[in-house]
Amino acid sequence: MATTTIQVSRATRDRLAELAKEQGLSIGQLVERLADQQPTAAQRAERLAADREVIRSLFGVNISDEEFEEAPDVLGNIYKIAAEKVRAATRGNAA
């Protein structure tokens, strides 16, 4: 595997060296581990889309992405939106 050099301040280098030593790693291994633990924006978006699909499936209603975005209390609003959609569907079937 090819390696490269990154430039950081001495204080950062010293901190990374201390953290790496505590974990029995080289600084390079520590940086790799830290980078692997941080998802990219694309990975976060993919995870969010998958999580939303799970919620839609569990509730059995189609909650739009816009409705998710408008929900500051995500779980509370999911329950509210799902209940409203179920009530509307039930009223539609009763007619």
Chimera marker file (.cmm) of the C-alpha trace (Angstrom):
<marker_set name="trace">
<marker id="1" x="0.000" y="0.000" z="0.000" r="1" g="1" b="0" radius="0.5"/>
<marker id="2" x="1.341" y="3.405" z="-0.932" r="1" g="1" b="0" radius="0.5"/>
<marker id="3" x="1.683" y="5.930" z="1.859" r="1" g="1" b="0" radius="0.5"/>
<marker id="4" x="1.697" y="9.694" z="1.917" r="1" g="1" b="0" radius="0.5"/>
<marker id="5" x="2.604" y="12.495" z="4.248" r="1" g="1" b="0" radius="0.5"/>
<marker id="6" x="0.128" y="14.869" z="5.840" r="1" g="1" b="0" radius="0.5"/>
<marker id="7" x="1.075" y="18.090" z="7.520" r="1" g="1" b="0" radius="0.5"/>
<marker id="8" x="-0.296" y="18.947" z="10.949" r="1" g="1" b="0" radius="0.5"/>
<marker id="9" x="0.897" y="21.171" z="13.741" r="1" g="1" b="0" radius="0.5"/>
<marker id="10" x="3.431" y="19.766" z="16.195" r="1" g="1" b="0" radius="0.5"/>
<marker id="11" x="0.797" y="19.837" z="18.912" r="1" g="1" b="0" radius="0.5"/>
<marker id="12" x="-1.544" y="17.748" z="16.774" r="1" g="1" b="0" radius="0.5"/>
<marker id="13" x="1.256" y="15.347" z="15.864" r="1" g="1" b="0" radius="0.5"/>
<marker id="14" x="2.147" y="14.952" z="19.533" r="1" g="1" b="0" radius="0.5"/>
<marker id="15" x="-1.483" y="14.362" z="20.474" r="1" g="1" b="0" radius="0.5"/>
<marker id="16" x="-1.879" y="11.775" z="17.708" r="1" g="1" b="0" radius="0.5"/>
<marker id="17" x="1.330" y="10.066" z="18.842" r="1" g="1" b="0" radius="0.5"/>
<marker id="18" x="0.038" y="9.888" z="22.419" r="1" g="1" b="0" radius="0.5"/>
<marker id="19" x="-3.345" y="8.528" z="21.335" r="1" g="1" b="0" radius="0.5"/>
<marker id="20" x="-1.711" y="5.997" z="19.012" r="1" g="1" b="0" radius="0.5"/>
<marker id="21" x="0.686" y="4.803" z="21.721" r="1" g="1" b="0" radius="0.5"/>
<marker id="22" x="-2.186" y="4.312" z="24.181" r="1" g="1" b="0" radius="0.5"/>
<marker id="23" x="-3.909" y="2.075" z="21.636" r="1" g="1" b="0" radius="0.5"/>
<marker id="24" x="-0.800" y="0.227" z="20.515" r="1" g="1" b="0" radius="0.5"/>
<marker id="25" x="-0.979" y="1.712" z="17.029" r="1" g="1" b="0" radius="0.5"/>
<marker id="26" x="1.206" y="3.782" z="14.768" r="1" g="1" b="0" radius="0.5"/>
<marker id="27" x="0.037" y="7.314" z="14.006" r="1" g="1" b="0" radius="0.5"/>
<marker id="28" x="-0.827" y="6.175" z="10.479" r="1" g="1" b="0" radius="0.5"/>
<marker id="29" x="-2.955" y="3.315" z="11.802" r="1" g="1" b="0" radius="0.5"/>
<marker id="30" x="-4.708" y="5.690" z="14.211" r="1" g="1" b="0" radius="0.5"/>
<marker id="31" x="-5.466" y="8.174" z="11.433" r="1" g="1" b="0" radius="0.5"/>
<marker id="32" x="-6.793" y="5.353" z="9.238" r="1" g="1" b="0" radius="0.5"/>
<marker id="33" x="-9.027" y="4.144" z="12.073" r="1" g="1" b="0" radius="0.5"/>
<marker id="34" x="-10.318" y="7.671" z="12.719" r="1" g="1" b="0" radius="0.5"/>
<marker id="35" x="-11.028" y="8.193" z="9.013" r="1" g="1" b="0" radius="0.5"/>
<marker id="36" x="-12.817" y="4.828" z="8.757" r="1" g="1" b="0" radius="0.5"/>
<marker id="37" x="-15.096" y="5.773" z="11.650" r="1" g="1" b="0" radius="0.5"/>
<marker id="38" x="-16.328" y="8.945" z="9.933" r="1" g="1" b="0" radius="0.5"/>
<marker id="39" x="-18.901" y="8.446" z="7.184" r="1" g="1" b="0" radius="0.5"/>
<marker id="40" x="-18.769" y="10.664" z="4.122" r="1" g="1" b="0" radius="0.5"/>
<marker id="41" x="-21.681" y="12.924" z="3.202" r="1" g="1" b="0" radius="0.5"/>
<marker id="42" x="-22.744" y="10.378" z="0.580" r="1" g="1" b="0" radius="0.5"/>
<marker id="43" x="-22.657" y="7.559" z="3.150" r="1" g="1" b="0" radius="0.5"/>
<marker id="44" x="-24.695" y="9.629" z="5.634" r="1" g="1" b="0" radius="0.5"/>
<marker id="45" x="-27.266" y="10.392" z="2.929" r="1" g="1" b="0" radius="0.5"/>
<marker id="46" x="-27.449" y="6.720" z="1.976" r="1" g="1" b="0" radius="0.5"/>
<marker id="47" x="-27.919" y="5.718" z="5.620" r="1" g="1" b="0" radius="0.5"/>
<marker id="48" x="-30.610" y="8.378" z="6.082" r="1" g="1" b="0" radius="0.5"/>
<marker id="49" x="-32.504" y="7.147" z="3.015" r="1" g="1" b="0" radius="0.5"/>
<marker id="50" x="-32.295" y="3.549" z="4.243" r="1" g="1" b="0" radius="0.5"/>
<marker id="51" x="-33.453" y="4.546" z="7.734" r="1" g="1" b="0" radius="0.5"/>
<marker id="52" x="-36.410" y="6.418" z="6.271" r="1" g="1" b="0" radius="0.5"/>
<marker id="53" x="-37.383" y="3.378" z="4.215" r="1" g="1" b="0" radius="0.5"/>
<marker id="54" x="-37.296" y="1.225" z="7.353" r="1" g="1" b="0" radius="0.5"/>
<marker id="55" x="-39.553" y="3.703" z="9.157" r="1" g="1" b="0" radius="0.5"/>
<marker id="56" x="-41.953" y="3.826" z="6.206" r="1" g="1" b="0" radius="0.5"/>
<marker id="57" x="-42.076" y="0.040" z="6.140" r="1" g="1" b="0" radius="0.5"/>
<marker id="58" x="-42.588" y="-0.294" z="9.892" r="1" g="1" b="0" radius="0.5"/>
<marker id="59" x="-45.414" y="2.228" z="9.957" r="1" g="1" b="0" radius="0.5"/>
<marker id="60" x="-46.917" y="1.048" z="6.698" r="1" g="1" b="0" radius="0.5"/>
<marker id="61" x="-47.478" y="4.593" z="5.463" r="1" g="1" b="0" radius="0.5"/>
<marker id="62" x="-45.679" y="6.739" z="2.926" r="1" g="1" b="0" radius="0.5"/>
<marker id="63" x="-44.023" y="9.586" z="4.817" r="1" g="1" b="0" radius="0.5"/>
<marker id="64" x="-42.409" y="11.962" z="2.345" r="1" g="1" b="0" radius="0.5"/>
<marker id="65" x="-38.870" y="13.224" z="2.684" r="1" g="1" b="0" radius="0.5"/>
<marker id="66" x="-40.343" y="16.713" z="3.113" r="1" g="1" b="0" radius="0.5"/>
<marker id="67" x="-42.378" y="15.509" z="6.085" r="1" g="1" b="0" radius="0.5"/>
<marker id="68" x="-39.240" y="14.012" z="7.600" r="1" g="1" b="0" radius="0.5"/>
<marker id="69" x="-37.406" y="17.315" z="7.071" r="1" g="1" b="0" radius="0.5"/>
<marker id="70" x="-40.165" y="19.336" z="8.732" r="1" g="1" b="0" radius="0.5"/>
<marker id="71" x="-40.092" y="17.184" z="11.842" r="1" g="1" b="0" radius="0.5"/>
<marker id="72" x="-37.962" y="18.689" z="14.630" r="1" g="1" b="0" radius="0.5"/>
<marker id="73" x="-39.110" y="15.919" z="17.000" r="1" g="1" b="0" radius="0.5"/>
<marker id="74" x="-38.526" y="13.179" z="14.502" r="1" g="1" b="0" radius="0.5"/>
<marker id="75" x="-40.000" y="10.234" z="16.379" r="1" g="1" b="0" radius="0.5"/>
<marker id="76" x="-42.920" y="12.231" z="17.793" r="1" g="1" b="0" radius="0.5"/>
<marker id="77" x="-43.707" y="13.683" z="14.397" r="1" g="1" b="0" radius="0.5"/>
<marker id="78" x="-43.394" y="10.313" z="12.695" r="1" g="1" b="0" radius="0.5"/>
<marker id="79" x="-46.037" y="8.954" z="15.062" r="1" g="1" b="0" radius="0.5"/>
<marker id="80" x="-48.225" y="12.016" z="14.431" r="1" g="1" b="0" radius="0.5"/>
<marker id="81" x="-47.845" y="11.895" z="10.628" r="1" g="1" b="0" radius="0.5"/>
<marker id="82" x="-48.413" y="8.144" z="10.532" r="1" g="1" b="0" radius="0.5"/>
<marker id="83" x="-51.507" y="8.419" z="12.735" r="1" g="1" b="0" radius="0.5"/>
<marker id="84" x="-52.934" y="11.189" z="10.536" r="1" g="1" b="0" radius="0.5"/>
<marker id="85" x="-52.317" y="9.148" z="7.380" r="1" g="1" b="0" radius="0.5"/>
<marker id="86" x="-53.876" y="6.018" z="8.918" r="1" g="1" b="0" radius="0.5"/>
<marker id="87" x="-56.928" y="8.019" z="10.074" r="1" g="1" b="0" radius="0.5"/>
<marker id="88" x="-57.293" y="9.535" z="6.601" r="1" g="1" b="0" radius="0.5"/>
<marker id="89" x="-56.999" y="6.121" z="4.964" r="1" g="1" b="0" radius="0.5"/>
<marker id="90" x="-59.522" y="4.665" z="7.405" r="1" g="1" b="0" radius="0.5"/>
<marker id="91" x="-61.995" y="7.470" z="6.715" r="1" g="1" b="0" radius="0.5"/>
<marker id="92" x="-61.517" y="6.888" z="3.005" r="1" g="1" b="0" radius="0.5"/>
<marker id="93" x="-62.262" y="3.176" z="3.349" r="1" g="1" b="0" radius="0.5"/>
<marker id="94" x="-65.325" y="3.811" z="5.550" r="1" g="1" b="0" radius="0.5"/>
<marker id="95" x="-66.958" y="6.022" z="2.945" r="1" g="1" b="0" radius="0.5"/>
<link id1="1" id2="2" r="1" g="1" b="0" radius="0.2"/>
<link id1="2" id2="3" r="1" g="1" b="0" radius="0.2"/>
<link id1="3" id2="4" r="1" g="1" b="0" radius="0.2"/>
<link id1="4" id2="5" r="1" g="1" b="0" radius="0.2"/>
<link id1="5" id2="6" r="1" g="1" b="0" radius="0.2"/>
<link id1="6" id2="7" r="1" g="1" b="0" radius="0.2"/>
<link id1="7" id2="8" r="1" g="1" b="0" radius="0.2"/>
<link id1="8" id2="9" r="1" g="1" b="0" radius="0.2"/>
<link id1="9" id2="10" r="1" g="1" b="0" radius="0.2"/>
<link id1="10" id2="11" r="1" g="1" b="0" radius="0.2"/>
<link id1="11" id2="12" r="1" g="1" b="0" radius="0.2"/>
<link id1="12" id2="13" r="1" g="1" b="0" radius="0.2"/>
<link id1="13" id2="14" r="1" g="1" b="0" radius="0.2"/>
<link id1="14" id2="15" r="1" g="1" b="0" radius="0.2"/>
<link id1="15" id2="16" r="1" g="1" b="0" radius="0.2"/>
<link id1="16" id2="17" r="1" g="1" b="0" radius="0.2"/>
<link id1="17" id2="18" r="1" g="1" b="0" radius="0.2"/>
<link id1="18" id2="19" r="1" g="1" b="0" radius="0.2"/>
<link id1="19" id2="20" r="1" g="1" b="0" radius="0.2"/>
<link id1="20" id2="21" r="1" g="1" b="0" radius="0.2"/>
<link id1="21" id2="22" r="1" g="1" b="0" radius="0.2"/>
<link id1="22" id2="23" r="1" g="1" b="0" radius="0.2"/>
<link id1="23" id2="24" r="1" g="1" b="0" radius="0.2"/>
<link id1="24" id2="25" r="1" g="1" b="0" radius="0.2"/>
<link id1="25" id2="26" r="1" g="1" b="0" radius="0.2"/>
<link id1="26" id2="27" r="1" g="1" b="0" radius="0.2"/>
<link id1="27" id2="28" r="1" g="1" b="0" radius="0.2"/>
<link id1="28" id2="29" r="1" g="1" b="0" radius="0.2"/>
<link id1="29" id2="30" r="1" g="1" b="0" radius="0.2"/>
<link id1="30" id2="31" r="1" g="1" b="0" radius="0.2"/>
<link id1="31" id2="32" r="1" g="1" b="0" radius="0.2"/>
<link id1="32" id2="33" r="1" g="1" b="0" radius="0.2"/>
<link id1="33" id2="34" r="1" g="1" b="0" radius="0.2"/>
<link id1="34" id2="35" r="1" g="1" b="0" radius="0.2"/>
<link id1="35" id2="36" r="1" g="1" b="0" radius="0.2"/>
<link id1="36" id2="37" r="1" g="1" b="0" radius="0.2"/>
<link id1="37" id2="38" r="1" g="1" b="0" radius="0.2"/>
<link id1="38" id2="39" r="1" g="1" b="0" radius="0.2"/>
<link id1="39" id2="40" r="1" g="1" b="0" radius="0.2"/>
<link id1="40" id2="41" r="1" g="1" b="0" radius="0.2"/>
<link id1="41" id2="42" r="1" g="1" b="0" radius="0.2"/>
<link id1="42" id2="43" r="1" g="1" b="0" radius="0.2"/>
<link id1="43" id2="44" r="1" g="1" b="0" radius="0.2"/>
<link id1="44" id2="45" r="1" g="1" b="0" radius="0.2"/>
<link id1="45" id2="46" r="1" g="1" b="0" radius="0.2"/>
<link id1="46" id2="47" r="1" g="1" b="0" radius="0.2"/>
<link id1="47" id2="48" r="1" g="1" b="0" radius="0.2"/>
<link id1="48" id2="49" r="1" g="1" b="0" radius="0.2"/>
<link id1="49" id2="50" r="1" g="1" b="0" radius="0.2"/>
<link id1="50" id2="51" r="1" g="1" b="0" radius="0.2"/>
<link id1="51" id2="52" r="1" g="1" b="0" radius="0.2"/>
<link id1="52" id2="53" r="1" g="1" b="0" radius="0.2"/>
<link id1="53" id2="54" r="1" g="1" b="0" radius="0.2"/>
<link id1="54" id2="55" r="1" g="1" b="0" radius="0.2"/>
<link id1="55" id2="56" r="1" g="1" b="0" radius="0.2"/>
<link id1="56" id2="57" r="1" g="1" b="0" radius="0.2"/>
<link id1="57" id2="58" r="1" g="1" b="0" radius="0.2"/>
<link id1="58" id2="59" r="1" g="1" b="0" radius="0.2"/>
<link id1="59" id2="60" r="1" g="1" b="0" radius="0.2"/>
<link id1="60" id2="61" r="1" g="1" b="0" radius="0.2"/>
<link id1="61" id2="62" r="1" g="1" b="0" radius="0.2"/>
<link id1="62" id2="63" r="1" g="1" b="0" radius="0.2"/>
<link id1="63" id2="64" r="1" g="1" b="0" radius="0.2"/>
<link id1="64" id2="65" r="1" g="1" b="0" radius="0.2"/>
<link id1="65" id2="66" r="1" g="1" b="0" radius="0.2"/>
<link id1="66" id2="67" r="1" g="1" b="0" radius="0.2"/>
<link id1="67" id2="68" r="1" g="1" b="0" radius="0.2"/>
<link id1="68" id2="69" r="1" g="1" b="0" radius="0.2"/>
<link id1="69" id2="70" r="1" g="1" b="0" radius="0.2"/>
<link id1="70" id2="71" r="1" g="1" b="0" radius="0.2"/>
<link id1="71" id2="72" r="1" g="1" b="0" radius="0.2"/>
<link id1="72" id2="73" r="1" g="1" b="0" radius="0.2"/>
<link id1="73" id2="74" r="1" g="1" b="0" radius="0.2"/>
<link id1="74" id2="75" r="1" g="1" b="0" radius="0.2"/>
<link id1="75" id2="76" r="1" g="1" b="0" radius="0.2"/>
<link id1="76" id2="77" r="1" g="1" b="0" radius="0.2"/>
<link id1="77" id2="78" r="1" g="1" b="0" radius="0.2"/>
<link id1="78" id2="79" r="1" g="1" b="0" radius="0.2"/>
<link id1="79" id2="80" r="1" g="1" b="0" radius="0.2"/>
<link id1="80" id2="81" r="1" g="1" b="0" radius="0.2"/>
<link id1="81" id2="82" r="1" g="1" b="0" radius="0.2"/>
<link id1="82" id2="83" r="1" g="1" b="0" radius="0.2"/>
<link id1="83" id2="84" r="1" g="1" b="0" radius="0.2"/>
<link id1="84" id2="85" r="1" g="1" b="0" radius="0.2"/>
<link id1="85" id2="86" r="1" g="1" b="0" radius="0.2"/>
<link id1="86" id2="87" r="1" g="1" b="0" radius="0.2"/>
<link id1="87" id2="88" r="1" g="1" b="0" radius="0.2"/>
<link id1="88" id2="89" r="1" g="1" b="0" radius="0.2"/>
<link id1="89" id2="90" r="1" g="1" b="0" radius="0.2"/>
<link id1="90" id2="91" r="1" g="1" b="0" radius="0.2"/>
<link id1="91" id2="92" r="1" g="1" b="0" radius="0.2"/>
<link id1="92" id2="93" r="1" g="1" b="0" radius="0.2"/>
<link id1="93" id2="94" r="1" g="1" b="0" radius="0.2"/>
<link id1="94" id2="95" r="1" g="1" b="0" radius="0.2"/>
</marker_set>
